[in-house]
């Protein structure tokens, strides 16, 4: 159920705030990165669990003209509004950096991929060893 563009439920209102200024976006770059084929998700824990999650959207000029970039941004915003806002953890900042394939991907794939990236932390890579195992 929606109320003036905000997501609401029967028990409480769930809404994701917005990142608007350049310093806010740059701060999130220090957090973890979760890569995917449609977008890159950058996540920063602000250590403020009582504050709502905030989201920011980035589409670079190399991904098309203004019309295409705005369409990608609108698709991401709608995916966050409809599904991913529920998965975002309070006190975290999320920056979603679009990739070109987002423009032609089915909307269901965008929402599913976004929800998966938000809910799942990346798997840790094995540490590099100095030499071969056979030595």
C-alpha positions, 0 to 999 in steps of 0.5 A, a space after each residue: 500500500 502506498 501513501 504519497 510515494 512512501 511504502 507503508 505496511 499495516 504495522 509501520 512505515 518503511 521508507 528509504 531516505 535519499 543520499 543527495 550530496 557528493 560527500 555522502 556518496 563518497 563516504 559510501 565508497 569506503 564501505 563494501 562493494 557487491 558486484 553484479 551484472 546489472 549494477 554495483 551495490 556499495 554498502 556502508 554501515 553508519 553504526 546508527 541502527 535507529 536511523 532509516 536506511 538511505 539510498 543513492 543512485 548513480 548512472 555515469 555518462 558512459 552509459 548513454 544519453 540523458 534519456 537513457 540514463 534517466 530511464 535507468 535511474 527511474 527503474 532503479 528507484 522503482 525497484 527500491 521503492 517496491 521491493 528492496 526498501 524492505 530488505 535495507 537495514 536501518 543505519 546503512 547507506 546504499 549506493 547503486 551504480 547502474 550498468 548498461 544492461 539495466 536498460 534492457 533487463 526485465 523489471 522482475 530481474 532487476 528487483 530480484 537481483 537488487 533484493 539478493 545483493 542487499 540481503 546477501 553479503 559477498 562471500 569471502 575470498 580465499 587468502 592468497 598463499 605464497 606458493 603452490 600447494 604442491 611444494 
